[in-house]
Amino acid sequence: IPGIAKSANKHNRLYMTAEPLSEELVTAIEKGHIFPNQDVKERAKMLVDEHGWDVNDARKIWAFGPEMTGCNLVLDSTQGVQFMNEIKDHVASAFQWATSSGCLCDEPMRGVLWRVLDCTLHTDAIHRGGGQIMPTARRAMFAAQLVSEPRLMEPIYLVDIQVTMDALGGVYSTLTRKRGHVFAEENRPGTPIHQLKAYLPVAESFGFDADLRASTGGQAFPQCVFSHYEVVDSDPLTEGTKAADIILSVRE
């Protein structure tokens, strides 16, 4: 479903859709394999060969964002629309604005692709300047995002825990209570010490050390390092869900 927005003077309309980028492509952008100043044909070839993009879409990327380098994209999917080159910079500026402070939490976005599907623009250049197009494009992006089942992403810690055999149960129960989970367990040969690797949401990490020591009698020693972002598996637009509660707590 496209998001539609009219300019303040009612002479211009923008139609846009929003969709998620694949995690592989987001990772490639974050690692610098695909970047804004890359040769257009070289980038298009990578997107087509490695990520299954349509060649026309791959050659019509307008901007990366936020801060011109992030892992969100906006591209021109229009056909036969006049004056698109004139509004390109205005839409790209609105895109930087929108991706740096999204509509759910006023926080940066990650892994979103916007397509400009169609435009109705005034023939007189004075009526389609930046003051008219930028706020319109931003509203169209937010509208497209809200009708496309948006999701929150939360940062996840990689937790390295050293613990004795006797206290393993306390580690597992504490992690379960904090929405964490163990994905690797290794016993050091010849010792009673086990080394666990687990993922733990950053939001749940406050007080984790104290809880872990309390439930293991001080026999567990955790170290936390940022690992990745993960989608919060609930609808932020439905009242009472985990994602909706996070949004309300952020807005406070």
TORTITI-274516 format. One record per residue (C-alpha): residue in one letter; x, y, z. Coordinates in steps of 0.2 Angstrom, whole numbers, padded with zeros to 4 digits, always signed. Layout:
BEGIN
AXYZ/...
//
This chain:
BEGIN
I+0000+0000+0000/P+0008+0017-0005/G+0009+0031+0007/I+0003+0047+0000/A+0006+0065+0005/K+0001+0082-0002/S+0012+0098-0001/A+0006+0113+0009/N+0001+0122-0006/K-0009+0107-0013/H+0000+0107-0030/N+0011+0092-0027/R+0008+0074-0022/L+0021+0060-0018/Y+0017+0041-0018/M+0029+0030-0009/T+0030+0012-0002/A+0042+0005+0011/E+0049-0012+0012/P+0063-0021+0022/L+0080-0024+0015/S+0087-0041+0017/E+0099-0044+0032/E+0113-0049+0019/L+0112-0032+0010/V+0111-0022+0027/T+0126-0031+0033/A+0135-0028+0016/I+0131-0009+0018/E+0137-0009+0036/K+0153-0018+0031/G+0157-0006+0017/H+0155-0018+0003/I+0141-0007-0005/F+0143+0011-0002/P+0136+0028-0008/N+0151+0034-0018/Q+0153+0017-0027/D+0153+0017-0046/V+0134+0015-0051/K+0136+0001-0063/E+0148-0009-0051/R+0135-0007-0037/A+0121-0012-0048/K+0130-0027-0054/M+0133-0032-0035/L+0115-0029-0031/V+0109-0039-0046/D+0121-0054-0044/E+0122-0056-0025/H+0105-0049-0019/G+0093-0053-0033/W+0088-0035-0037/D+0080-0029-0053/V+0093-0020-0063/N+0083-0004-0066/D+0080-0002-0047/A+0099-0005-0044/R+0103+0009-0055/K+0091+0022-0048/I+0096+0023-0030/W+0095+0041-0024/A+0103+0041-0007/F+0109+0030+0008/G+0104+0036+0025/P+0105+0042+0039/E+0120+0053+0037/M+0122+0048+0019/T+0130+0032+0023/G+0117+0022+0033/C+0109+0006+0028/N+0092+0013+0022/L+0089+0017+0004/V+0077+0027-0007/L+0075+0024-0025/D+0066+0031-0040/S+0053+0018-0047/T+0043+0031-0057/Q+0041+0030-0076/G+0039+0045-0087/V+0036+0058-0073/Q+0043+0075-0077/F+0054+0086-0066/M+0060+0071-0055/N+0078+0077-0057/E+0073+0093-0049/I+0065+0086-0034/K+0079+0072-0031/D+0089+0082-0019/H+0074+0088-0009/V+0068+0070-0007/A+0085+0064-0002/S+0086+0078+0011/A+0069+0073+0018/F+0075+0055+0018/Q+0090+0059+0029/W+0078+0068+0040/A+0066+0054+0041/T+0079+0040+0043/S+0088+0049+0057/S+0072+0051+0068/G+0059+0038+0063/C+0040+0040+0067/L+0039+0026+0080/C+0052+0032+0093/D+0061+0046+0085/E+0076+0035+0083/P+0087+0030+0068/M+0080+0017+0056/R+0089+0002+0049/G+0086-0009+0034/V+0072+0001+0026/L+0069+0003+0007/W+0058+0017+0001/R+0052+0018-0017/V+0045+0034-0025/L+0031+0026-0035/D+0023+0042-0043/C+0023+0060-0042/T+0011+0074-0047/L+0021+0090-0048/H+0017+0108-0052/T+0023+0114-0069/D+0030+0130-0061/A+0047+0127-0052/I+0043+0140-0039/H+0028+0129-0033/R+0039+0114-0031/G+0054+0120-0021/G+0062+0112-0006/G+0050+0121+0006/Q+0035+0111-0002/I+0044+0095-0007/M+0054+0091+0009/P+0040+0090+0022/T+0029+0081+0010/A+0042+0068+0006/R+0045+0065+0024/R+0026+0063+0028/A+0025+0051+0013/M+0039+0040+0020/F+0032+0040+0037/A+0014+0035+0030/A+0022+0021+0019/Q+0031+0015+0034/L+0016+0014+0046/V+0006+0005+0033/S+0020-0008+0030/E+0019-0017+0047/P+0034-0008+0055/R+0045-0017+0068/L+0057-0011+0081/M+0075-0017+0082/E+0084-0019+0099/P+0102-0021+0102/I+0109-0037+0108/Y+0124-0041+0119/L+0135-0056+0117/V+0138-0062+0134/D+0153-0073+0139/I+0150-0082+0156/Q+0162-0093+0165/V+0153-0103+0178/T+0156-0119+0189/M+0146-0134+0186/D+0136-0132+0202/A+0129-0115+0197/L+0124-0119+0179/G+0105-0119+0183/G+0106-0102+0191/V+0114-0095+0175/Y+0100-0103+0163/S+0086-0097+0175/T+0093-0079+0175/L+0095-0078+0156/T+0077-0085+0153/R+0070-0072+0165/K+0080-0058+0156/R+0074-0064+0138/G+0092-0071+0135/H+0097-0088+0128/V+0112-0098+0128/F+0119-0104+0110/A+0135-0112+0115/E+0142-0121+0130/E+0159-0128+0132/N+0168-0137+0147/R+0186-0134+0150/P+0195-0151+0150/G+0201-0156+0167/T+0191-0142+0177/P+0174-0139+0184/I+0172-0123+0174/H+0160-0121+0160/Q+0161-0107+0147/L+0144-0101+0140/K+0140-0089+0126/A+0123-0081+0126/Y+0113-0067+0118/L+0105-0054+0130/P+0094-0039+0125/V+0103-0023+0130/A+0087-0017+0138/E+0087-0032+0150/S+0106-0031+0154/F+0103-0017+0168/G+0106-0027+0185/F+0110-0043+0176/D+0127-0045+0185/A+0119-0043+0202/D+0105-0055+0198/L+0117-0068+0190/R+0128-0067+0206/A+0114-0068+0217/S+0107-0084+0209/T+0124-0093+0207/G+0131-0088+0224/G+0144-0077+0216/Q+0151-0092+0205/A+0147-0084+0188/F+0157-0071+0179/P+0149-0062+0164/Q+0157-0051+0151/C+0145-0041+0139/V+0150-0035+0121/F+0138-0028+0108/S+0134-0041+0095/H+0120-0036+0083/Y+0102-0029+0081/E+0087-0041+0082/V+0069-0038+0077/V+0057-0037+0092/D+0044-0050+0088/S+0028-0041+0091/D+0017-0027+0083/P+0022-0010+0089/L+0005-0003+0083/T-0005-0015+0094/E-0008-0010+0112/G-0001-0020+0126/T+0013-0029+0115/K+0031-0029+0121/A+0036-0017+0106/A+0022-0005+0110/D+0027-0005+0129/I+0045-0001+0123/I+0039+0014+0112/L+0029+0021+0126/S+0044+0020+0138/V+0055+0028+0125/R+0043+0042+0123/E+0042+0046+0141/
//
